[in-house]
């Protein structure tokens, strides 16, 4: 990256968990001007909103990071039209506007584009067979960004949690602290990822104008039961109220992949050092949210 060049960055969906971490980290960067837009300020499904933000800006805006997404996996099953409108059709509008104005677009996608039958980490080029409306709509959105060539970057990540929004680790630990029974899945294998770590990598890749698909998660993998158990151990909570369950035992509208670990081979060949493992990331999160103290 040219150190003398000032980058002008737009973040869409700026009040979300990942976007909030991006904005926090960007505040420490020199030579980067940025502005975030919430859904109320720029609804990516509305052409006029996208035009008002990006239209006729050639030469002034260098990068857009799109964090706007419909991420409730089960709700997407009941709202298929809306899921495709936000996760796919909006990307057609957004990618077109970015290309017209020579803007580099970074788009956040998901491990749910995979079927989950593989027994080793998924590579970026592996066949995509999404099982849910959410996964299918995210994959459709990826297509528009791939068509942007060197102006489009797709970040696939997994099971994000962060300090700017209540999430599954918070809810589970709250119940365990109170001695409330909780069901935890023992046969879904993935990589829970700390949003601050992912945001840091996104900035590195986007600001150096990388293109194509990158898998970005913390290192290692675990089941949901193992993840929450580790959190409980760090907080010194009793895990006895956690009940191990199978994915098929739960009545959920959307089918999830049983295995969705993402390979970081391409990412690790790009970064100076790999992302920390999920255990260390979880420890850092619990420190920052003051659930534990050093």
Rosetta silent file (secondary structure, phi, psi, omega in degrees, C-alpha in Angstrom):
SEQUENCE: XXXXXXXXXXXXXXXXXXXXXXXXXXXXXXXXXXXXXXXXXXXXXXXXXXXXXXXXXXXXXXXXXXXXXXXXXXXXXXXXXXXXXXXXXXXXXXXXXXXXXXXXXXXXXXXXXXXXXXXXXXXXXXXXXXXXXXXXXXXXXXXXXXXXXXXXXXXXXXXXXXXXXXXXXXXXXXXXXXXXXXXXXXXXXXXXXXXXXXXXXXXXXXXXXXXXXXXXXXXXXXXXXXXXXXXXXXXXXXXXXXXXXXXXXXXXXXXXXXXXXXXXXXXXXXXXXXXXXXXXXXXXXXXXXXXXXX
SCORE:     score description
SCORE:     0.000 S_00000001
   1 L     0.000  135.061  178.118    0.000    0.000    0.000 S_00000001
   2 L   -71.087  115.592 -174.626    1.294    3.452   -0.873 S_00000001
   3 L   -65.124  -25.145 -176.212    1.862    5.175    2.476 S_00000001
   4 L   -85.698  -12.229 -177.971    1.352    8.622    0.962 S_00000001
   5 L   -85.202  128.840  176.471   -2.024    7.835   -0.520 S_00000001
   6 L   -86.735  125.627  178.455   -5.038    8.786    1.551 S_00000001
   7 E   -95.320  141.418  179.945   -7.739    6.152    1.420 S_00000001
   8 E  -118.945  110.313 -168.100  -11.382    7.142    1.667 S_00000001
   9 E  -114.422  139.281  174.429  -13.450    4.280    3.017 S_00000001
  10 E  -115.185  133.721  174.821  -17.202    3.699    3.358 S_00000001
  11 E  -115.081  121.830  178.985  -18.641    1.060    5.727 S_00000001
  12 E   -99.079  142.294 -173.496  -22.194   -0.096    5.073 S_00000001
  13 L    73.947   43.546 -165.494  -24.226   -1.656    7.882 S_00000001
  14 L   -73.700  -12.068  179.935  -22.100    0.339   10.319 S_00000001
  15 L   -95.064    6.760  177.849  -24.074   -0.376   13.488 S_00000001
  16 L   -79.203  172.493 -176.092  -23.490   -4.146   13.292 S_00000001
  17 H   -63.326  -52.134 -178.675  -21.084   -6.114   15.455 S_00000001
  18 H   -67.084  -43.397 -179.684  -18.298   -6.569   12.908 S_00000001
  19 H   -61.719  -36.596  178.937  -18.658   -3.067   11.484 S_00000001
  20 H   -62.533  -38.444  176.284  -18.389   -1.574   14.978 S_00000001
  21 H   -69.803  -38.199  176.147  -15.027   -3.285   15.427 S_00000001
  22 H   -58.633  -45.928 -178.734  -13.904   -2.102   11.998 S_00000001
  23 H   -64.198  -39.912  178.353  -14.748    1.481   12.919 S_00000001
  24 H   -61.795  -46.309 -178.344  -12.909    1.177   16.243 S_00000001
  25 H   -69.028  -38.153 -179.439   -9.762   -0.152   14.562 S_00000001
  26 H   -64.324  -24.386  178.129   -9.867    2.334   11.697 S_00000001
  27 L   -63.697  -18.334  179.390   -9.780    5.123   14.248 S_00000001
  28 L   -95.697   -6.569 -175.819   -6.158    4.183   14.910 S_00000001
  29 L   -86.439  140.616  173.802   -5.130    4.161   11.247 S_00000001
  30 L   -92.883  153.733  176.716   -3.305    7.052    9.594 S_00000001
  31 L    65.335   18.727  175.473   -4.065    8.157    6.027 S_00000001
  32 E  -126.048  116.979  172.433   -7.505    6.526    6.102 S_00000001
  33 E   -98.514  139.067 -178.123  -10.650    8.607    6.131 S_00000001
  34 E  -146.637  156.626  174.545  -13.816    6.658    6.772 S_00000001
  35 E  -145.808  137.662  177.435  -17.516    7.017    7.350 S_00000001
  36 E  -101.456  146.244  177.033  -20.076    4.468    8.398 S_00000001
  37 E  -124.354  124.866  174.126  -23.660    4.297    7.184 S_00000001
  38 L   -78.789  174.076  177.726  -26.412    2.509    9.084 S_00000001
  39 L   -59.304  -37.567  179.804  -29.383    0.922    7.312 S_00000001
  40 L   -66.584  -28.465 -179.016  -31.413    4.081    8.000 S_00000001
  41 L   -88.756  -30.400  176.917  -28.731    6.181    6.333 S_00000001
  42 L  -152.954   99.965  176.287  -28.105    3.843    3.402 S_00000001
  43 L   -84.397  112.603 -173.145  -30.398    0.900    2.716 S_00000001
  44 L   -67.572  -10.736  176.949  -28.410   -1.250    0.287 S_00000001
  45 L   -85.234   -5.148 -178.292  -31.644   -2.625   -1.225 S_00000001
  46 L  -110.518  118.077 -177.089  -32.554    0.870   -2.463 S_00000001
  47 H   -58.623  -38.160 -178.249  -30.799    2.077   -5.585 S_00000001
  48 H   -66.331  -33.746  177.876  -31.322    5.726   -4.678 S_00000001
  49 H   -67.482  -44.917  179.200  -29.611    5.242   -1.324 S_00000001
  50 H   -62.826  -40.775  179.816  -26.581    3.584   -2.904 S_00000001
  51 H   -65.278  -40.508 -179.085  -26.410    6.303   -5.534 S_00000001
  52 H   -62.152  -30.130 -179.369  -26.624    9.065   -2.917 S_00000001
  53 H   -89.296  -40.946 -170.584  -23.599    7.614   -1.135 S_00000001
  54 H  -113.276  -17.791 -174.345  -21.481    6.331   -4.033 S_00000001
  55 L   -61.627  136.243  176.522  -22.826    7.885   -7.225 S_00000001
  56 L    54.037   44.223 -179.606  -20.467   10.117   -9.216 S_00000001
  57 L  -114.530   14.012 -176.417  -17.665    9.748   -6.674 S_00000001
  58 L   -50.627  125.462  178.339  -14.950    8.485   -9.036 S_00000001
  59 L    92.912  -11.883 -179.102  -11.567    9.399   -7.614 S_00000001
  60 L  -107.707  -42.032  176.366  -12.825   10.338   -4.161 S_00000001
  61 L   -99.279  127.868 -177.834  -13.959    7.069   -2.550 S_00000001
  62 L   -98.654  -33.847 -172.764  -11.402    4.270   -2.748 S_00000001
  63 E  -140.735  144.741  168.629  -13.017    1.446   -0.755 S_00000001
  64 E  -125.598  133.330  171.481  -16.385    0.134    0.403 S_00000001
  65 E  -114.066  117.286 -178.037  -16.762   -2.582    3.036 S_00000001
  66 E   -95.973  108.099  175.595  -20.245   -4.080    3.018 S_00000001
  67 L  -104.926    1.058  179.930  -21.266   -5.449    6.413 S_00000001
  68 L   -74.446  129.530 -176.701  -24.994   -5.145    5.723 S_00000001
  69 L  -164.877  154.737  171.660  -26.623   -8.577    5.706 S_00000001
  70 L   -97.810  104.390 -167.841  -29.674  -10.565    6.742 S_00000001
  71 L  -108.339   -4.205  178.315  -27.988  -13.011    9.114 S_00000001
  72 L   -75.327  103.687 -170.062  -30.807  -14.676   11.063 S_00000001
  73 H   -61.766  -42.748 -178.705  -30.476  -18.132    9.533 S_00000001
  74 H   -73.178  -38.532  177.769  -33.865  -19.470   10.648 S_00000001
  75 H   -62.700  -33.737  179.678  -35.759  -16.285    9.789 S_00000001
  76 H   -59.361  -32.681  178.711  -34.346  -16.440    6.269 S_00000001
  77 H   -62.838  -32.657 -178.372  -36.256  -19.701    5.745 S_00000001
  78 H   -91.900  -16.313 -177.238  -39.518  -17.856    6.368 S_00000001
  79 L  -127.588   57.070 -174.398  -38.493  -14.686    4.540 S_00000001
  80 H   -58.706  -43.795 -178.228  -36.793  -16.028    1.421 S_00000001
  81 H   -60.997  -43.710  179.814  -37.631  -13.023   -0.743 S_00000001
  82 H   -68.142  -38.929  178.942  -36.198  -10.590    1.789 S_00000001
  83 H   -59.145  -46.714  179.148  -33.097  -12.747    2.306 S_00000001
  84 H   -68.528  -33.504  179.711  -32.317  -12.698   -1.403 S_00000001
  85 H   -63.508  -43.078 -177.243  -33.117   -8.995   -1.633 S_00000001
  86 H   -82.639  -46.545 -171.513  -30.583   -8.072    1.046 S_00000001
  87 H   -85.411  -16.047 -176.087  -27.936  -10.776    0.628 S_00000001
  88 H  -128.105  -63.493 -174.513  -27.949  -11.102   -3.170 S_00000001
  89 H   -59.269  -37.272  179.327  -29.914   -8.576   -5.224 S_00000001
  90 H   -62.449  -30.191 -179.733  -28.468   -5.629   -3.309 S_00000001
  91 H   -70.649  -26.712  174.759  -24.991   -6.806   -4.259 S_00000001
  92 H   -64.416  -45.159  178.289  -25.854   -6.449   -7.928 S_00000001
  93 H   -64.507  -46.341 -175.123  -26.640   -2.781   -7.348 S_00000001
  94 H   -66.721  -44.155 -179.411  -23.683   -2.223   -5.081 S_00000001
  95 H   -65.050  -38.800  178.234  -21.112   -3.943   -7.296 S_00000001
  96 H   -61.979  -45.416 -179.011  -22.352   -2.047  -10.353 S_00000001
  97 H   -66.557  -37.496  178.779  -22.058    1.305   -8.591 S_00000001
  98 H   -66.615  -42.726  178.403  -18.601    0.469   -7.287 S_00000001
  99 H   -62.510  -43.159 -179.433  -17.365   -0.565  -10.733 S_00000001
 100 H   -60.461  -30.191 -176.010  -18.747    2.592  -12.340 S_00000001
 101 L  -110.389   15.140  175.217  -16.848    4.713   -9.830 S_00000001
 102 L    55.565   46.961 -179.662  -13.673    2.595   -9.672 S_00000001
 103 L  -108.270  135.547  176.166  -14.231    1.659   -6.020 S_00000001
 104 E   -80.362  128.364 -177.588  -12.836   -1.501   -4.434 S_00000001
 105 E  -110.561  127.099  172.003  -15.607   -3.511   -2.738 S_00000001
 106 E  -109.290  126.158 -176.750  -15.093   -5.879    0.205 S_00000001
 107 E  -121.592  137.309 -177.412  -18.088   -8.097    0.957 S_00000001
 108 E   -95.077  123.241  179.133  -18.599  -10.301    4.022 S_00000001
 109 E  -121.182 -160.436 -163.826  -19.869  -13.820    3.349 S_00000001
 110 E  -141.569  155.089  172.104  -20.254  -17.048    5.300 S_00000001
 111 H   -69.366  -13.254 -177.734  -19.109  -20.622    5.905 S_00000001
 112 H   -75.849    5.186  172.591  -22.753  -21.609    5.321 S_00000001
 113 H   -78.156   -7.824 -178.591  -22.140  -21.653    1.560 S_00000001
 114 L  -103.312  155.507 -176.363  -20.763  -25.181    2.107 S_00000001
 115 L   -76.556  -32.585  176.790  -22.657  -28.442    2.519 S_00000001
 116 L    92.327   17.269 -179.683  -20.650  -29.654    5.486 S_00000001
 117 L   -96.703   -8.190 -179.717  -19.841  -33.200    4.364 S_00000001
 118 L   -74.178  154.816 -178.641  -16.100  -32.654    4.041 S_00000001
 119 L  -110.680    6.677  176.719  -13.797  -33.946    6.777 S_00000001
 120 L  -140.956  159.918 -172.737  -11.034  -31.393    6.347 S_00000001
 121 L   -53.510  138.240 -178.826  -11.041  -27.583    6.140 S_00000001
 122 E   -73.709  131.704  173.053  -12.773  -26.106    3.108 S_00000001
 123 L   -85.062  160.236 -179.555  -10.610  -24.326    0.547 S_00000001
 124 L   -58.575  -33.968 -175.381  -11.813  -21.182   -1.204 S_00000001
 125 L   -90.438    0.574  179.508  -12.174  -23.063   -4.486 S_00000001
 126 L   -64.304  154.434 -179.270  -14.114  -26.034   -3.067 S_00000001
 127 L   -61.446  136.211  179.072  -17.577  -26.736   -4.428 S_00000001
 128 L  -101.585  123.636  177.873  -20.294  -24.682   -2.752 S_00000001
 129 L  -136.828   79.908 -177.856  -23.560  -26.454   -1.903 S_00000001
 130 L   -66.829  145.492 -176.808  -25.480  -24.339    0.622 S_00000001
 131 L   -98.818  -16.485 -173.842  -28.184  -26.093    2.629 S_00000001
 132 L  -122.788  164.311  174.787  -30.230  -23.081    3.751 S_00000001
 133 H   -60.525  -40.665  177.658  -31.853  -20.003    2.235 S_00000001
 134 H   -56.873  -52.663 -179.192  -29.313  -17.937    4.139 S_00000001
 135 H   -61.492  -40.904 -179.907  -26.402  -19.853    2.608 S_00000001
 136 H   -65.779  -40.704 -179.226  -27.935  -19.804   -0.869 S_00000001
 137 H   -69.959  -37.272  177.322  -28.587  -16.061   -0.735 S_00000001
 138 H   -65.900  -39.352  178.151  -25.055  -15.337    0.515 S_00000001
 139 H   -64.840  -40.753  177.999  -23.596  -17.452   -2.304 S_00000001
 140 H   -61.474  -40.488  177.859  -25.705  -15.600   -4.848 S_00000001
 141 H   -64.557  -36.923  177.464  -24.379  -12.310   -3.516 S_00000001
 142 H   -56.448  -37.636 -176.061  -20.821  -13.576   -3.821 S_00000001
 143 H   -56.875  -41.354  179.970  -21.348  -14.059   -7.555 S_00000001
 144 H   -66.857  -34.934  179.991  -21.786  -10.340   -8.207 S_00000001
 145 H   -74.693  -38.154  176.521  -18.611   -9.514   -6.281 S_00000001
 146 H   -60.042  -35.776 -179.535  -16.593  -12.220   -8.070 S_00000001
 147 L   -69.390   -7.614  179.242  -17.642  -10.672  -11.362 S_00000001
 148 L   -81.312   -5.861 -179.709  -15.918   -7.441  -10.323 S_00000001
 149 H    65.080 -132.643 -175.771  -12.503   -8.987  -10.984 S_00000001
 150 H   -75.531    2.165  175.899   -9.695   -7.212   -9.138 S_00000001
 151 H   -95.612   -3.379 -175.409  -12.164   -4.694   -7.687 S_00000001
 152 E  -120.574  132.337  178.855  -14.014   -7.319   -5.620 S_00000001
 153 E  -127.693  128.354  178.956  -12.972   -9.043   -2.392 S_00000001
 154 E  -112.637  125.167  176.518  -15.061  -11.704   -0.603 S_00000001
 155 E  -108.446  111.422  172.828  -14.376  -12.532    3.035 S_00000001
 156 E   -93.279  127.721  178.982  -15.930  -15.791    4.222 S_00000001
 157 E  -132.635 -175.179 -170.520  -16.002  -16.047    7.995 S_00000001
 158 L  -147.213  131.781  164.978  -17.707  -18.159   10.638 S_00000001
 159 L    46.615   60.852 -176.118  -19.761  -17.837   13.832 S_00000001
 160 E   -73.966  142.427  168.995  -18.807  -14.308   14.816 S_00000001
 161 E  -138.872  150.055 -177.841  -19.029  -13.000   18.343 S_00000001
 162 E  -163.038  172.122 -171.677  -17.892   -9.618   19.613 S_00000001
 163 L   -81.329   -9.280 -176.119  -18.099   -7.026   22.323 S_00000001
 164 L   -94.465    3.193  177.999  -20.425   -4.651   20.487 S_00000001
 165 E  -158.893  140.667  176.088  -23.472   -6.902   20.518 S_00000001
 166 L   -60.898  142.851 -173.302  -24.901   -9.638   22.743 S_00000001
 167 L  -147.471 -173.141 -172.588  -24.238  -13.029   21.206 S_00000001
 168 H   -63.454  -35.798  179.492  -24.340  -16.777   21.781 S_00000001
 169 H   -68.291  -39.697  177.390  -21.370  -16.883   24.168 S_00000001
 170 H   -62.407  -48.419 -177.653  -22.904  -14.162   26.338 S_00000001
 171 H   -61.848  -42.549 -178.913  -26.303  -15.857   26.435 S_00000001
 172 H   -66.581  -44.863 -178.640  -24.815  -19.260   27.248 S_00000001
 173 H   -67.735  -34.529  176.388  -22.532  -17.967   30.002 S_00000001
 174 H   -60.590  -43.535  179.846  -25.361  -15.939   31.524 S_00000001
 175 H   -66.535  -43.285  179.808  -27.450  -19.100   31.822 S_00000001
 176 H   -64.666  -37.670  178.525  -24.606  -21.152   33.251 S_00000001
 177 H   -62.766  -34.901 -179.137  -23.822  -18.441   35.792 S_00000001
 178 H   -88.111   -3.855 -179.406  -27.457  -18.525   36.951 S_00000001
 179 L    76.650   24.550  179.550  -27.578  -22.319   36.978 S_00000001
 180 L   -89.312  137.864 -179.985  -30.117  -22.447   34.142 S_00000001
 181 L   -65.362  142.178 -178.991  -30.166  -25.556   31.940 S_00000001
 182 E  -143.782  138.587  176.190  -28.869  -25.081   28.407 S_00000001
 183 E   -91.068  129.645  179.592  -28.657  -27.340   25.342 S_00000001
 184 E  -127.739  130.329 -175.236  -25.290  -27.284   23.545 S_00000001
 185 E   -73.936  131.765 -177.200  -24.629  -28.962   20.212 S_00000001
 186 L  -109.524    0.542 -177.207  -21.867  -31.588   20.271 S_00000001
 187 L  -127.253   18.085  171.628  -21.786  -32.633   16.605 S_00000001
 188 L  -109.274  120.324 -174.387  -21.437  -29.355   14.681 S_00000001
 189 E  -109.147  126.840 -174.776  -17.773  -28.553   14.013 S_00000001
 190 E  -158.037 -170.152  176.903  -16.729  -25.007   13.157 S_00000001
 191 L  -128.465   96.107  173.816  -14.480  -22.134   14.193 S_00000001
 192 L   -58.358  136.601 -171.498  -16.073  -19.487   16.422 S_00000001
 193 E  -130.253  133.455 -177.809  -14.330  -16.246   15.515 S_00000001
 194 E   -78.251  120.927 -172.530  -13.717  -13.069   17.479 S_00000001
 195 H   -56.757  -34.349  179.783  -15.006  -10.117   15.465 S_00000001
 196 H   -64.576  -39.147  177.197  -12.097   -7.862   16.457 S_00000001
 197 H   -65.150  -42.029 -179.185   -9.599  -10.349   15.018 S_00000001
 198 H   -67.089  -41.457  179.541  -11.606  -10.666   11.805 S_00000001
 199 H   -60.196  -40.116 -179.929  -11.973   -6.885   11.498 S_00000001
 200 H   -61.830  -41.643  179.608   -8.210   -6.442   11.769 S_00000001
 201 H   -70.703  -40.369  178.679   -7.595   -8.845    8.881 S_00000001
 202 H   -56.507  -43.568  179.562  -10.359   -7.308    6.758 S_00000001
 203 H   -61.659  -44.062  179.633   -8.662   -3.926    7.055 S_00000001
 204 H   -60.390  -45.137 -176.757   -5.320   -5.411    5.991 S_00000001
 205 H   -72.454  -43.619 -177.360   -6.808   -7.159    2.957 S_00000001
 206 H   -68.062  -42.245 -176.113   -9.137   -4.365    1.866 S_00000001
 207 H   -72.865  -17.461  174.084   -6.604   -1.577    2.253 S_00000001
 208 L  -100.678   12.033  172.126   -4.086   -3.505    0.146 S_00000001
 209 L    57.423   41.079  174.044   -6.802   -4.041   -2.508 S_00000001
 210 L   -68.655  158.311 -178.819   -6.761   -7.836   -2.452 S_00000001
 211 L  -136.990  170.753 -177.878   -9.348   -9.566   -4.626 S_00000001
 212 E    85.591 -153.140 -175.672  -11.090  -12.914   -4.931 S_00000001
 213 E  -112.271  134.755  172.625  -12.113  -15.040   -1.945 S_00000001
 214 E  -127.262  135.923  171.452  -10.369  -15.310    1.406 S_00000001
 215 E   -90.659  123.435 -174.359  -11.368  -17.523    4.317 S_00000001
 216 L  -131.273  103.299  174.234  -10.909  -15.542    7.520 S_00000001
 217 L  -142.535  170.767  168.503  -11.504  -17.143   10.926 S_00000001
 218 L   -65.097  170.974 -178.260   -9.540  -17.762   14.064 S_00000001
 219 E   -85.654  158.850  177.900   -7.362  -20.880   14.010 S_00000001
 220 L    82.620 -172.682  179.738   -8.429  -24.342   15.088 S_00000001
 221 L  -159.700  164.019 -178.653  -11.935  -25.740   15.418 S_00000001
 222 E  -165.415  175.813  170.367  -14.368  -27.067   18.007 S_00000001
 223 E   -94.992  168.559  176.884  -18.004  -27.955   18.646 S_00000001
 224 H   -61.635  -38.846  179.332  -20.436  -25.536   20.221 S_00000001
 225 H   -60.918  -45.812 -179.343  -20.285  -27.597   23.417 S_00000001
 226 H   -64.109  -36.494 -179.913  -16.485  -27.369   23.528 S_00000001
 227 H   -65.136  -50.427 -178.935  -16.594  -23.627   22.870 S_00000001
 228 H   -68.050  -36.888  178.042  -19.033  -22.846   25.663 S_00000001
 229 H   -59.901  -42.910  178.224  -17.311  -25.311   28.000 S_00000001
 230 H   -62.352  -42.543  177.618  -14.021  -23.452   27.498 S_00000001
 231 H   -62.104  -41.663  178.835  -15.729  -20.157   28.236 S_00000001
 232 H   -63.831  -40.673  178.753  -17.294  -21.582   31.373 S_00000001
 233 H   -62.590  -43.343  179.971  -13.925  -22.908   32.540 S_00000001
 234 H   -64.713  -34.191  179.631  -12.286  -19.519   32.053 S_00000001
 235 H   -87.822   -4.730 -177.870  -15.109  -17.841   33.988 S_00000001
 236 L    61.627   42.160  174.248  -15.057  -20.595   36.611 S_00000001
 237 L   -98.421  152.253  177.451  -18.712  -21.447   36.003 S_00000001
 238 L   -77.867  131.450 -177.826  -20.147  -24.911   36.543 S_00000001
 239 L   -93.823    1.415 -172.427  -20.828  -26.716   33.263 S_00000001
 240 L   -64.254  -21.460 -179.558  -23.110  -29.344   34.815 S_00000001
 241 L   -85.689   -1.167  177.599  -26.259  -27.547   33.611 S_00000001
 242 E   -88.170  126.573 -179.992  -25.131  -27.863   29.983 S_00000001
 243 E  -106.313  126.743  176.758  -26.762  -30.745   28.149 S_00000001
 244 E   -74.244  130.924  177.970  -25.078  -32.204   25.061 S_00000001
 245 E  -133.795  159.570  174.772  -27.470  -32.490   22.126 S_00000001
 246 L   -90.845  155.394  178.027  -27.238  -33.476   18.463 S_00000001
 247 H   -55.218  -41.982 -176.309  -28.043  -31.055   15.669 S_00000001
 248 H   -71.002  -13.262  178.801  -30.944  -33.233   14.587 S_00000001
 249 H   -75.869  -22.239 -175.765  -32.417  -33.101   18.094 S_00000001
 250 L   -91.921  136.602  178.892  -33.181  -29.410   17.757 S_00000001
 251 L   -89.937   90.373  179.320  -36.248  -28.217   15.893 S_00000001
 252 L  -121.551  146.243 -174.085  -34.799  -25.458   13.760 S_00000001
 253 L   -69.529  -37.110 -175.687  -36.123  -24.225   10.446 S_00000001
 254 L  -100.273  141.933  174.987  -32.765  -24.018    8.661 S_00000001
 255 L   -84.803  131.749  176.910  -30.329  -26.860    8.066 S_00000001
 256 L  -104.608  150.086  173.099  -26.766  -26.089    9.133 S_00000001
 257 L   -68.053  138.324 -179.996  -23.599  -27.742    7.807 S_00000001
 258 L   -76.027  -22.715  178.343  -22.237  -30.248   10.330 S_00000001
 259 E  -138.195  117.676 -179.063  -18.670  -29.354    9.387 S_00000001
 260 L  -140.120   38.186  175.718  -17.757  -25.881    8.157 S_00000001
 261 L   -70.401  132.854 -177.077  -14.140  -25.339    9.161 S_00000001
 262 E  -103.230  131.506  177.150  -12.483  -22.986    6.671 S_00000001
 263 L   -70.600  136.864  178.234   -8.927  -23.464    5.455 S_00000001
 264 L  -107.189   21.307 -178.057   -6.646  -20.472    6.015 S_00000001
 265 H   -58.311  -47.427 -179.495   -3.893  -21.584    3.635 S_00000001
 266 H   -65.676  -42.571 -179.950   -4.436  -18.675    1.272 S_00000001
 267 H   -62.594  -45.250 -177.209   -4.797  -16.207    4.137 S_00000001
 268 H   -66.755  -25.490  176.605   -1.705  -17.455    5.935 S_00000001
 269 H   -78.503  -12.028 -178.872    0.358  -17.084    2.765 S_00000001
 270 H   -99.870  -41.068 -177.904   -0.749  -13.439    2.631 S_00000001
 271 L   -80.991  158.606  177.529   -0.469  -12.347    6.276 S_00000001
 272 L   -74.006  -26.215  175.948    2.795  -11.965    8.176 S_00000001
 273 L  -151.826  150.011 -177.448    1.419  -14.258   10.899 S_00000001
 274 L   -71.227  161.162  174.858   -1.697  -16.437   11.257 S_00000001
 275 L   -66.191  149.455  179.794   -4.700  -15.502   13.350 S_00000001
 276 L   -66.426  162.604 -178.121   -4.592  -16.721   16.939 S_00000001
 277 E   -72.962  165.017 -173.172   -6.473  -19.863   17.891 S_00000001
 278 H   -66.081  -29.388  178.480  -10.073  -19.735   19.039 S_00000001
 279 H   -65.611  -45.844  179.548   -9.161  -20.438   22.687 S_00000001
 280 H   -66.789  -37.212  178.217   -6.858  -17.414   22.921 S_00000001
 281 H   -65.158  -41.504  178.378   -9.389  -15.234   21.103 S_00000001
 282 H   -62.897  -43.050  177.506  -12.128  -16.297   23.517 S_00000001
 283 H   -57.938  -45.081  179.706   -9.868  -15.485   26.483 S_00000001
 284 H   -63.032  -41.598  178.854   -9.230  -12.002   25.066 S_00000001
 285 H   -61.459  -44.818 -179.069  -12.955  -11.444   24.529 S_00000001
 286 H   -66.496  -31.910  173.096  -13.768  -12.440   28.105 S_00000001
 287 H   -65.680  -47.981 -175.580  -11.093  -10.044   29.345 S_00000001
 288 H   -68.474  -27.562  178.030  -12.403   -7.159   27.272 S_00000001
 289 L   -95.006    7.847  174.066  -15.981   -7.760   28.364 S_00000001
 290 L    60.281   33.976  171.159  -14.829   -8.004   31.995 S_00000001
 291 L   -84.961  -26.678  175.077  -16.088  -11.473   32.625 S_00000001
 292 L  -134.694  164.525 -179.396  -12.595  -12.434   33.757 S_00000001
 293 L  -134.839  146.074  178.291   -9.564  -10.494   34.979 S_00000001
 294 L   -77.398    0.000    0.000   -5.846  -11.088   34.628 S_00000001
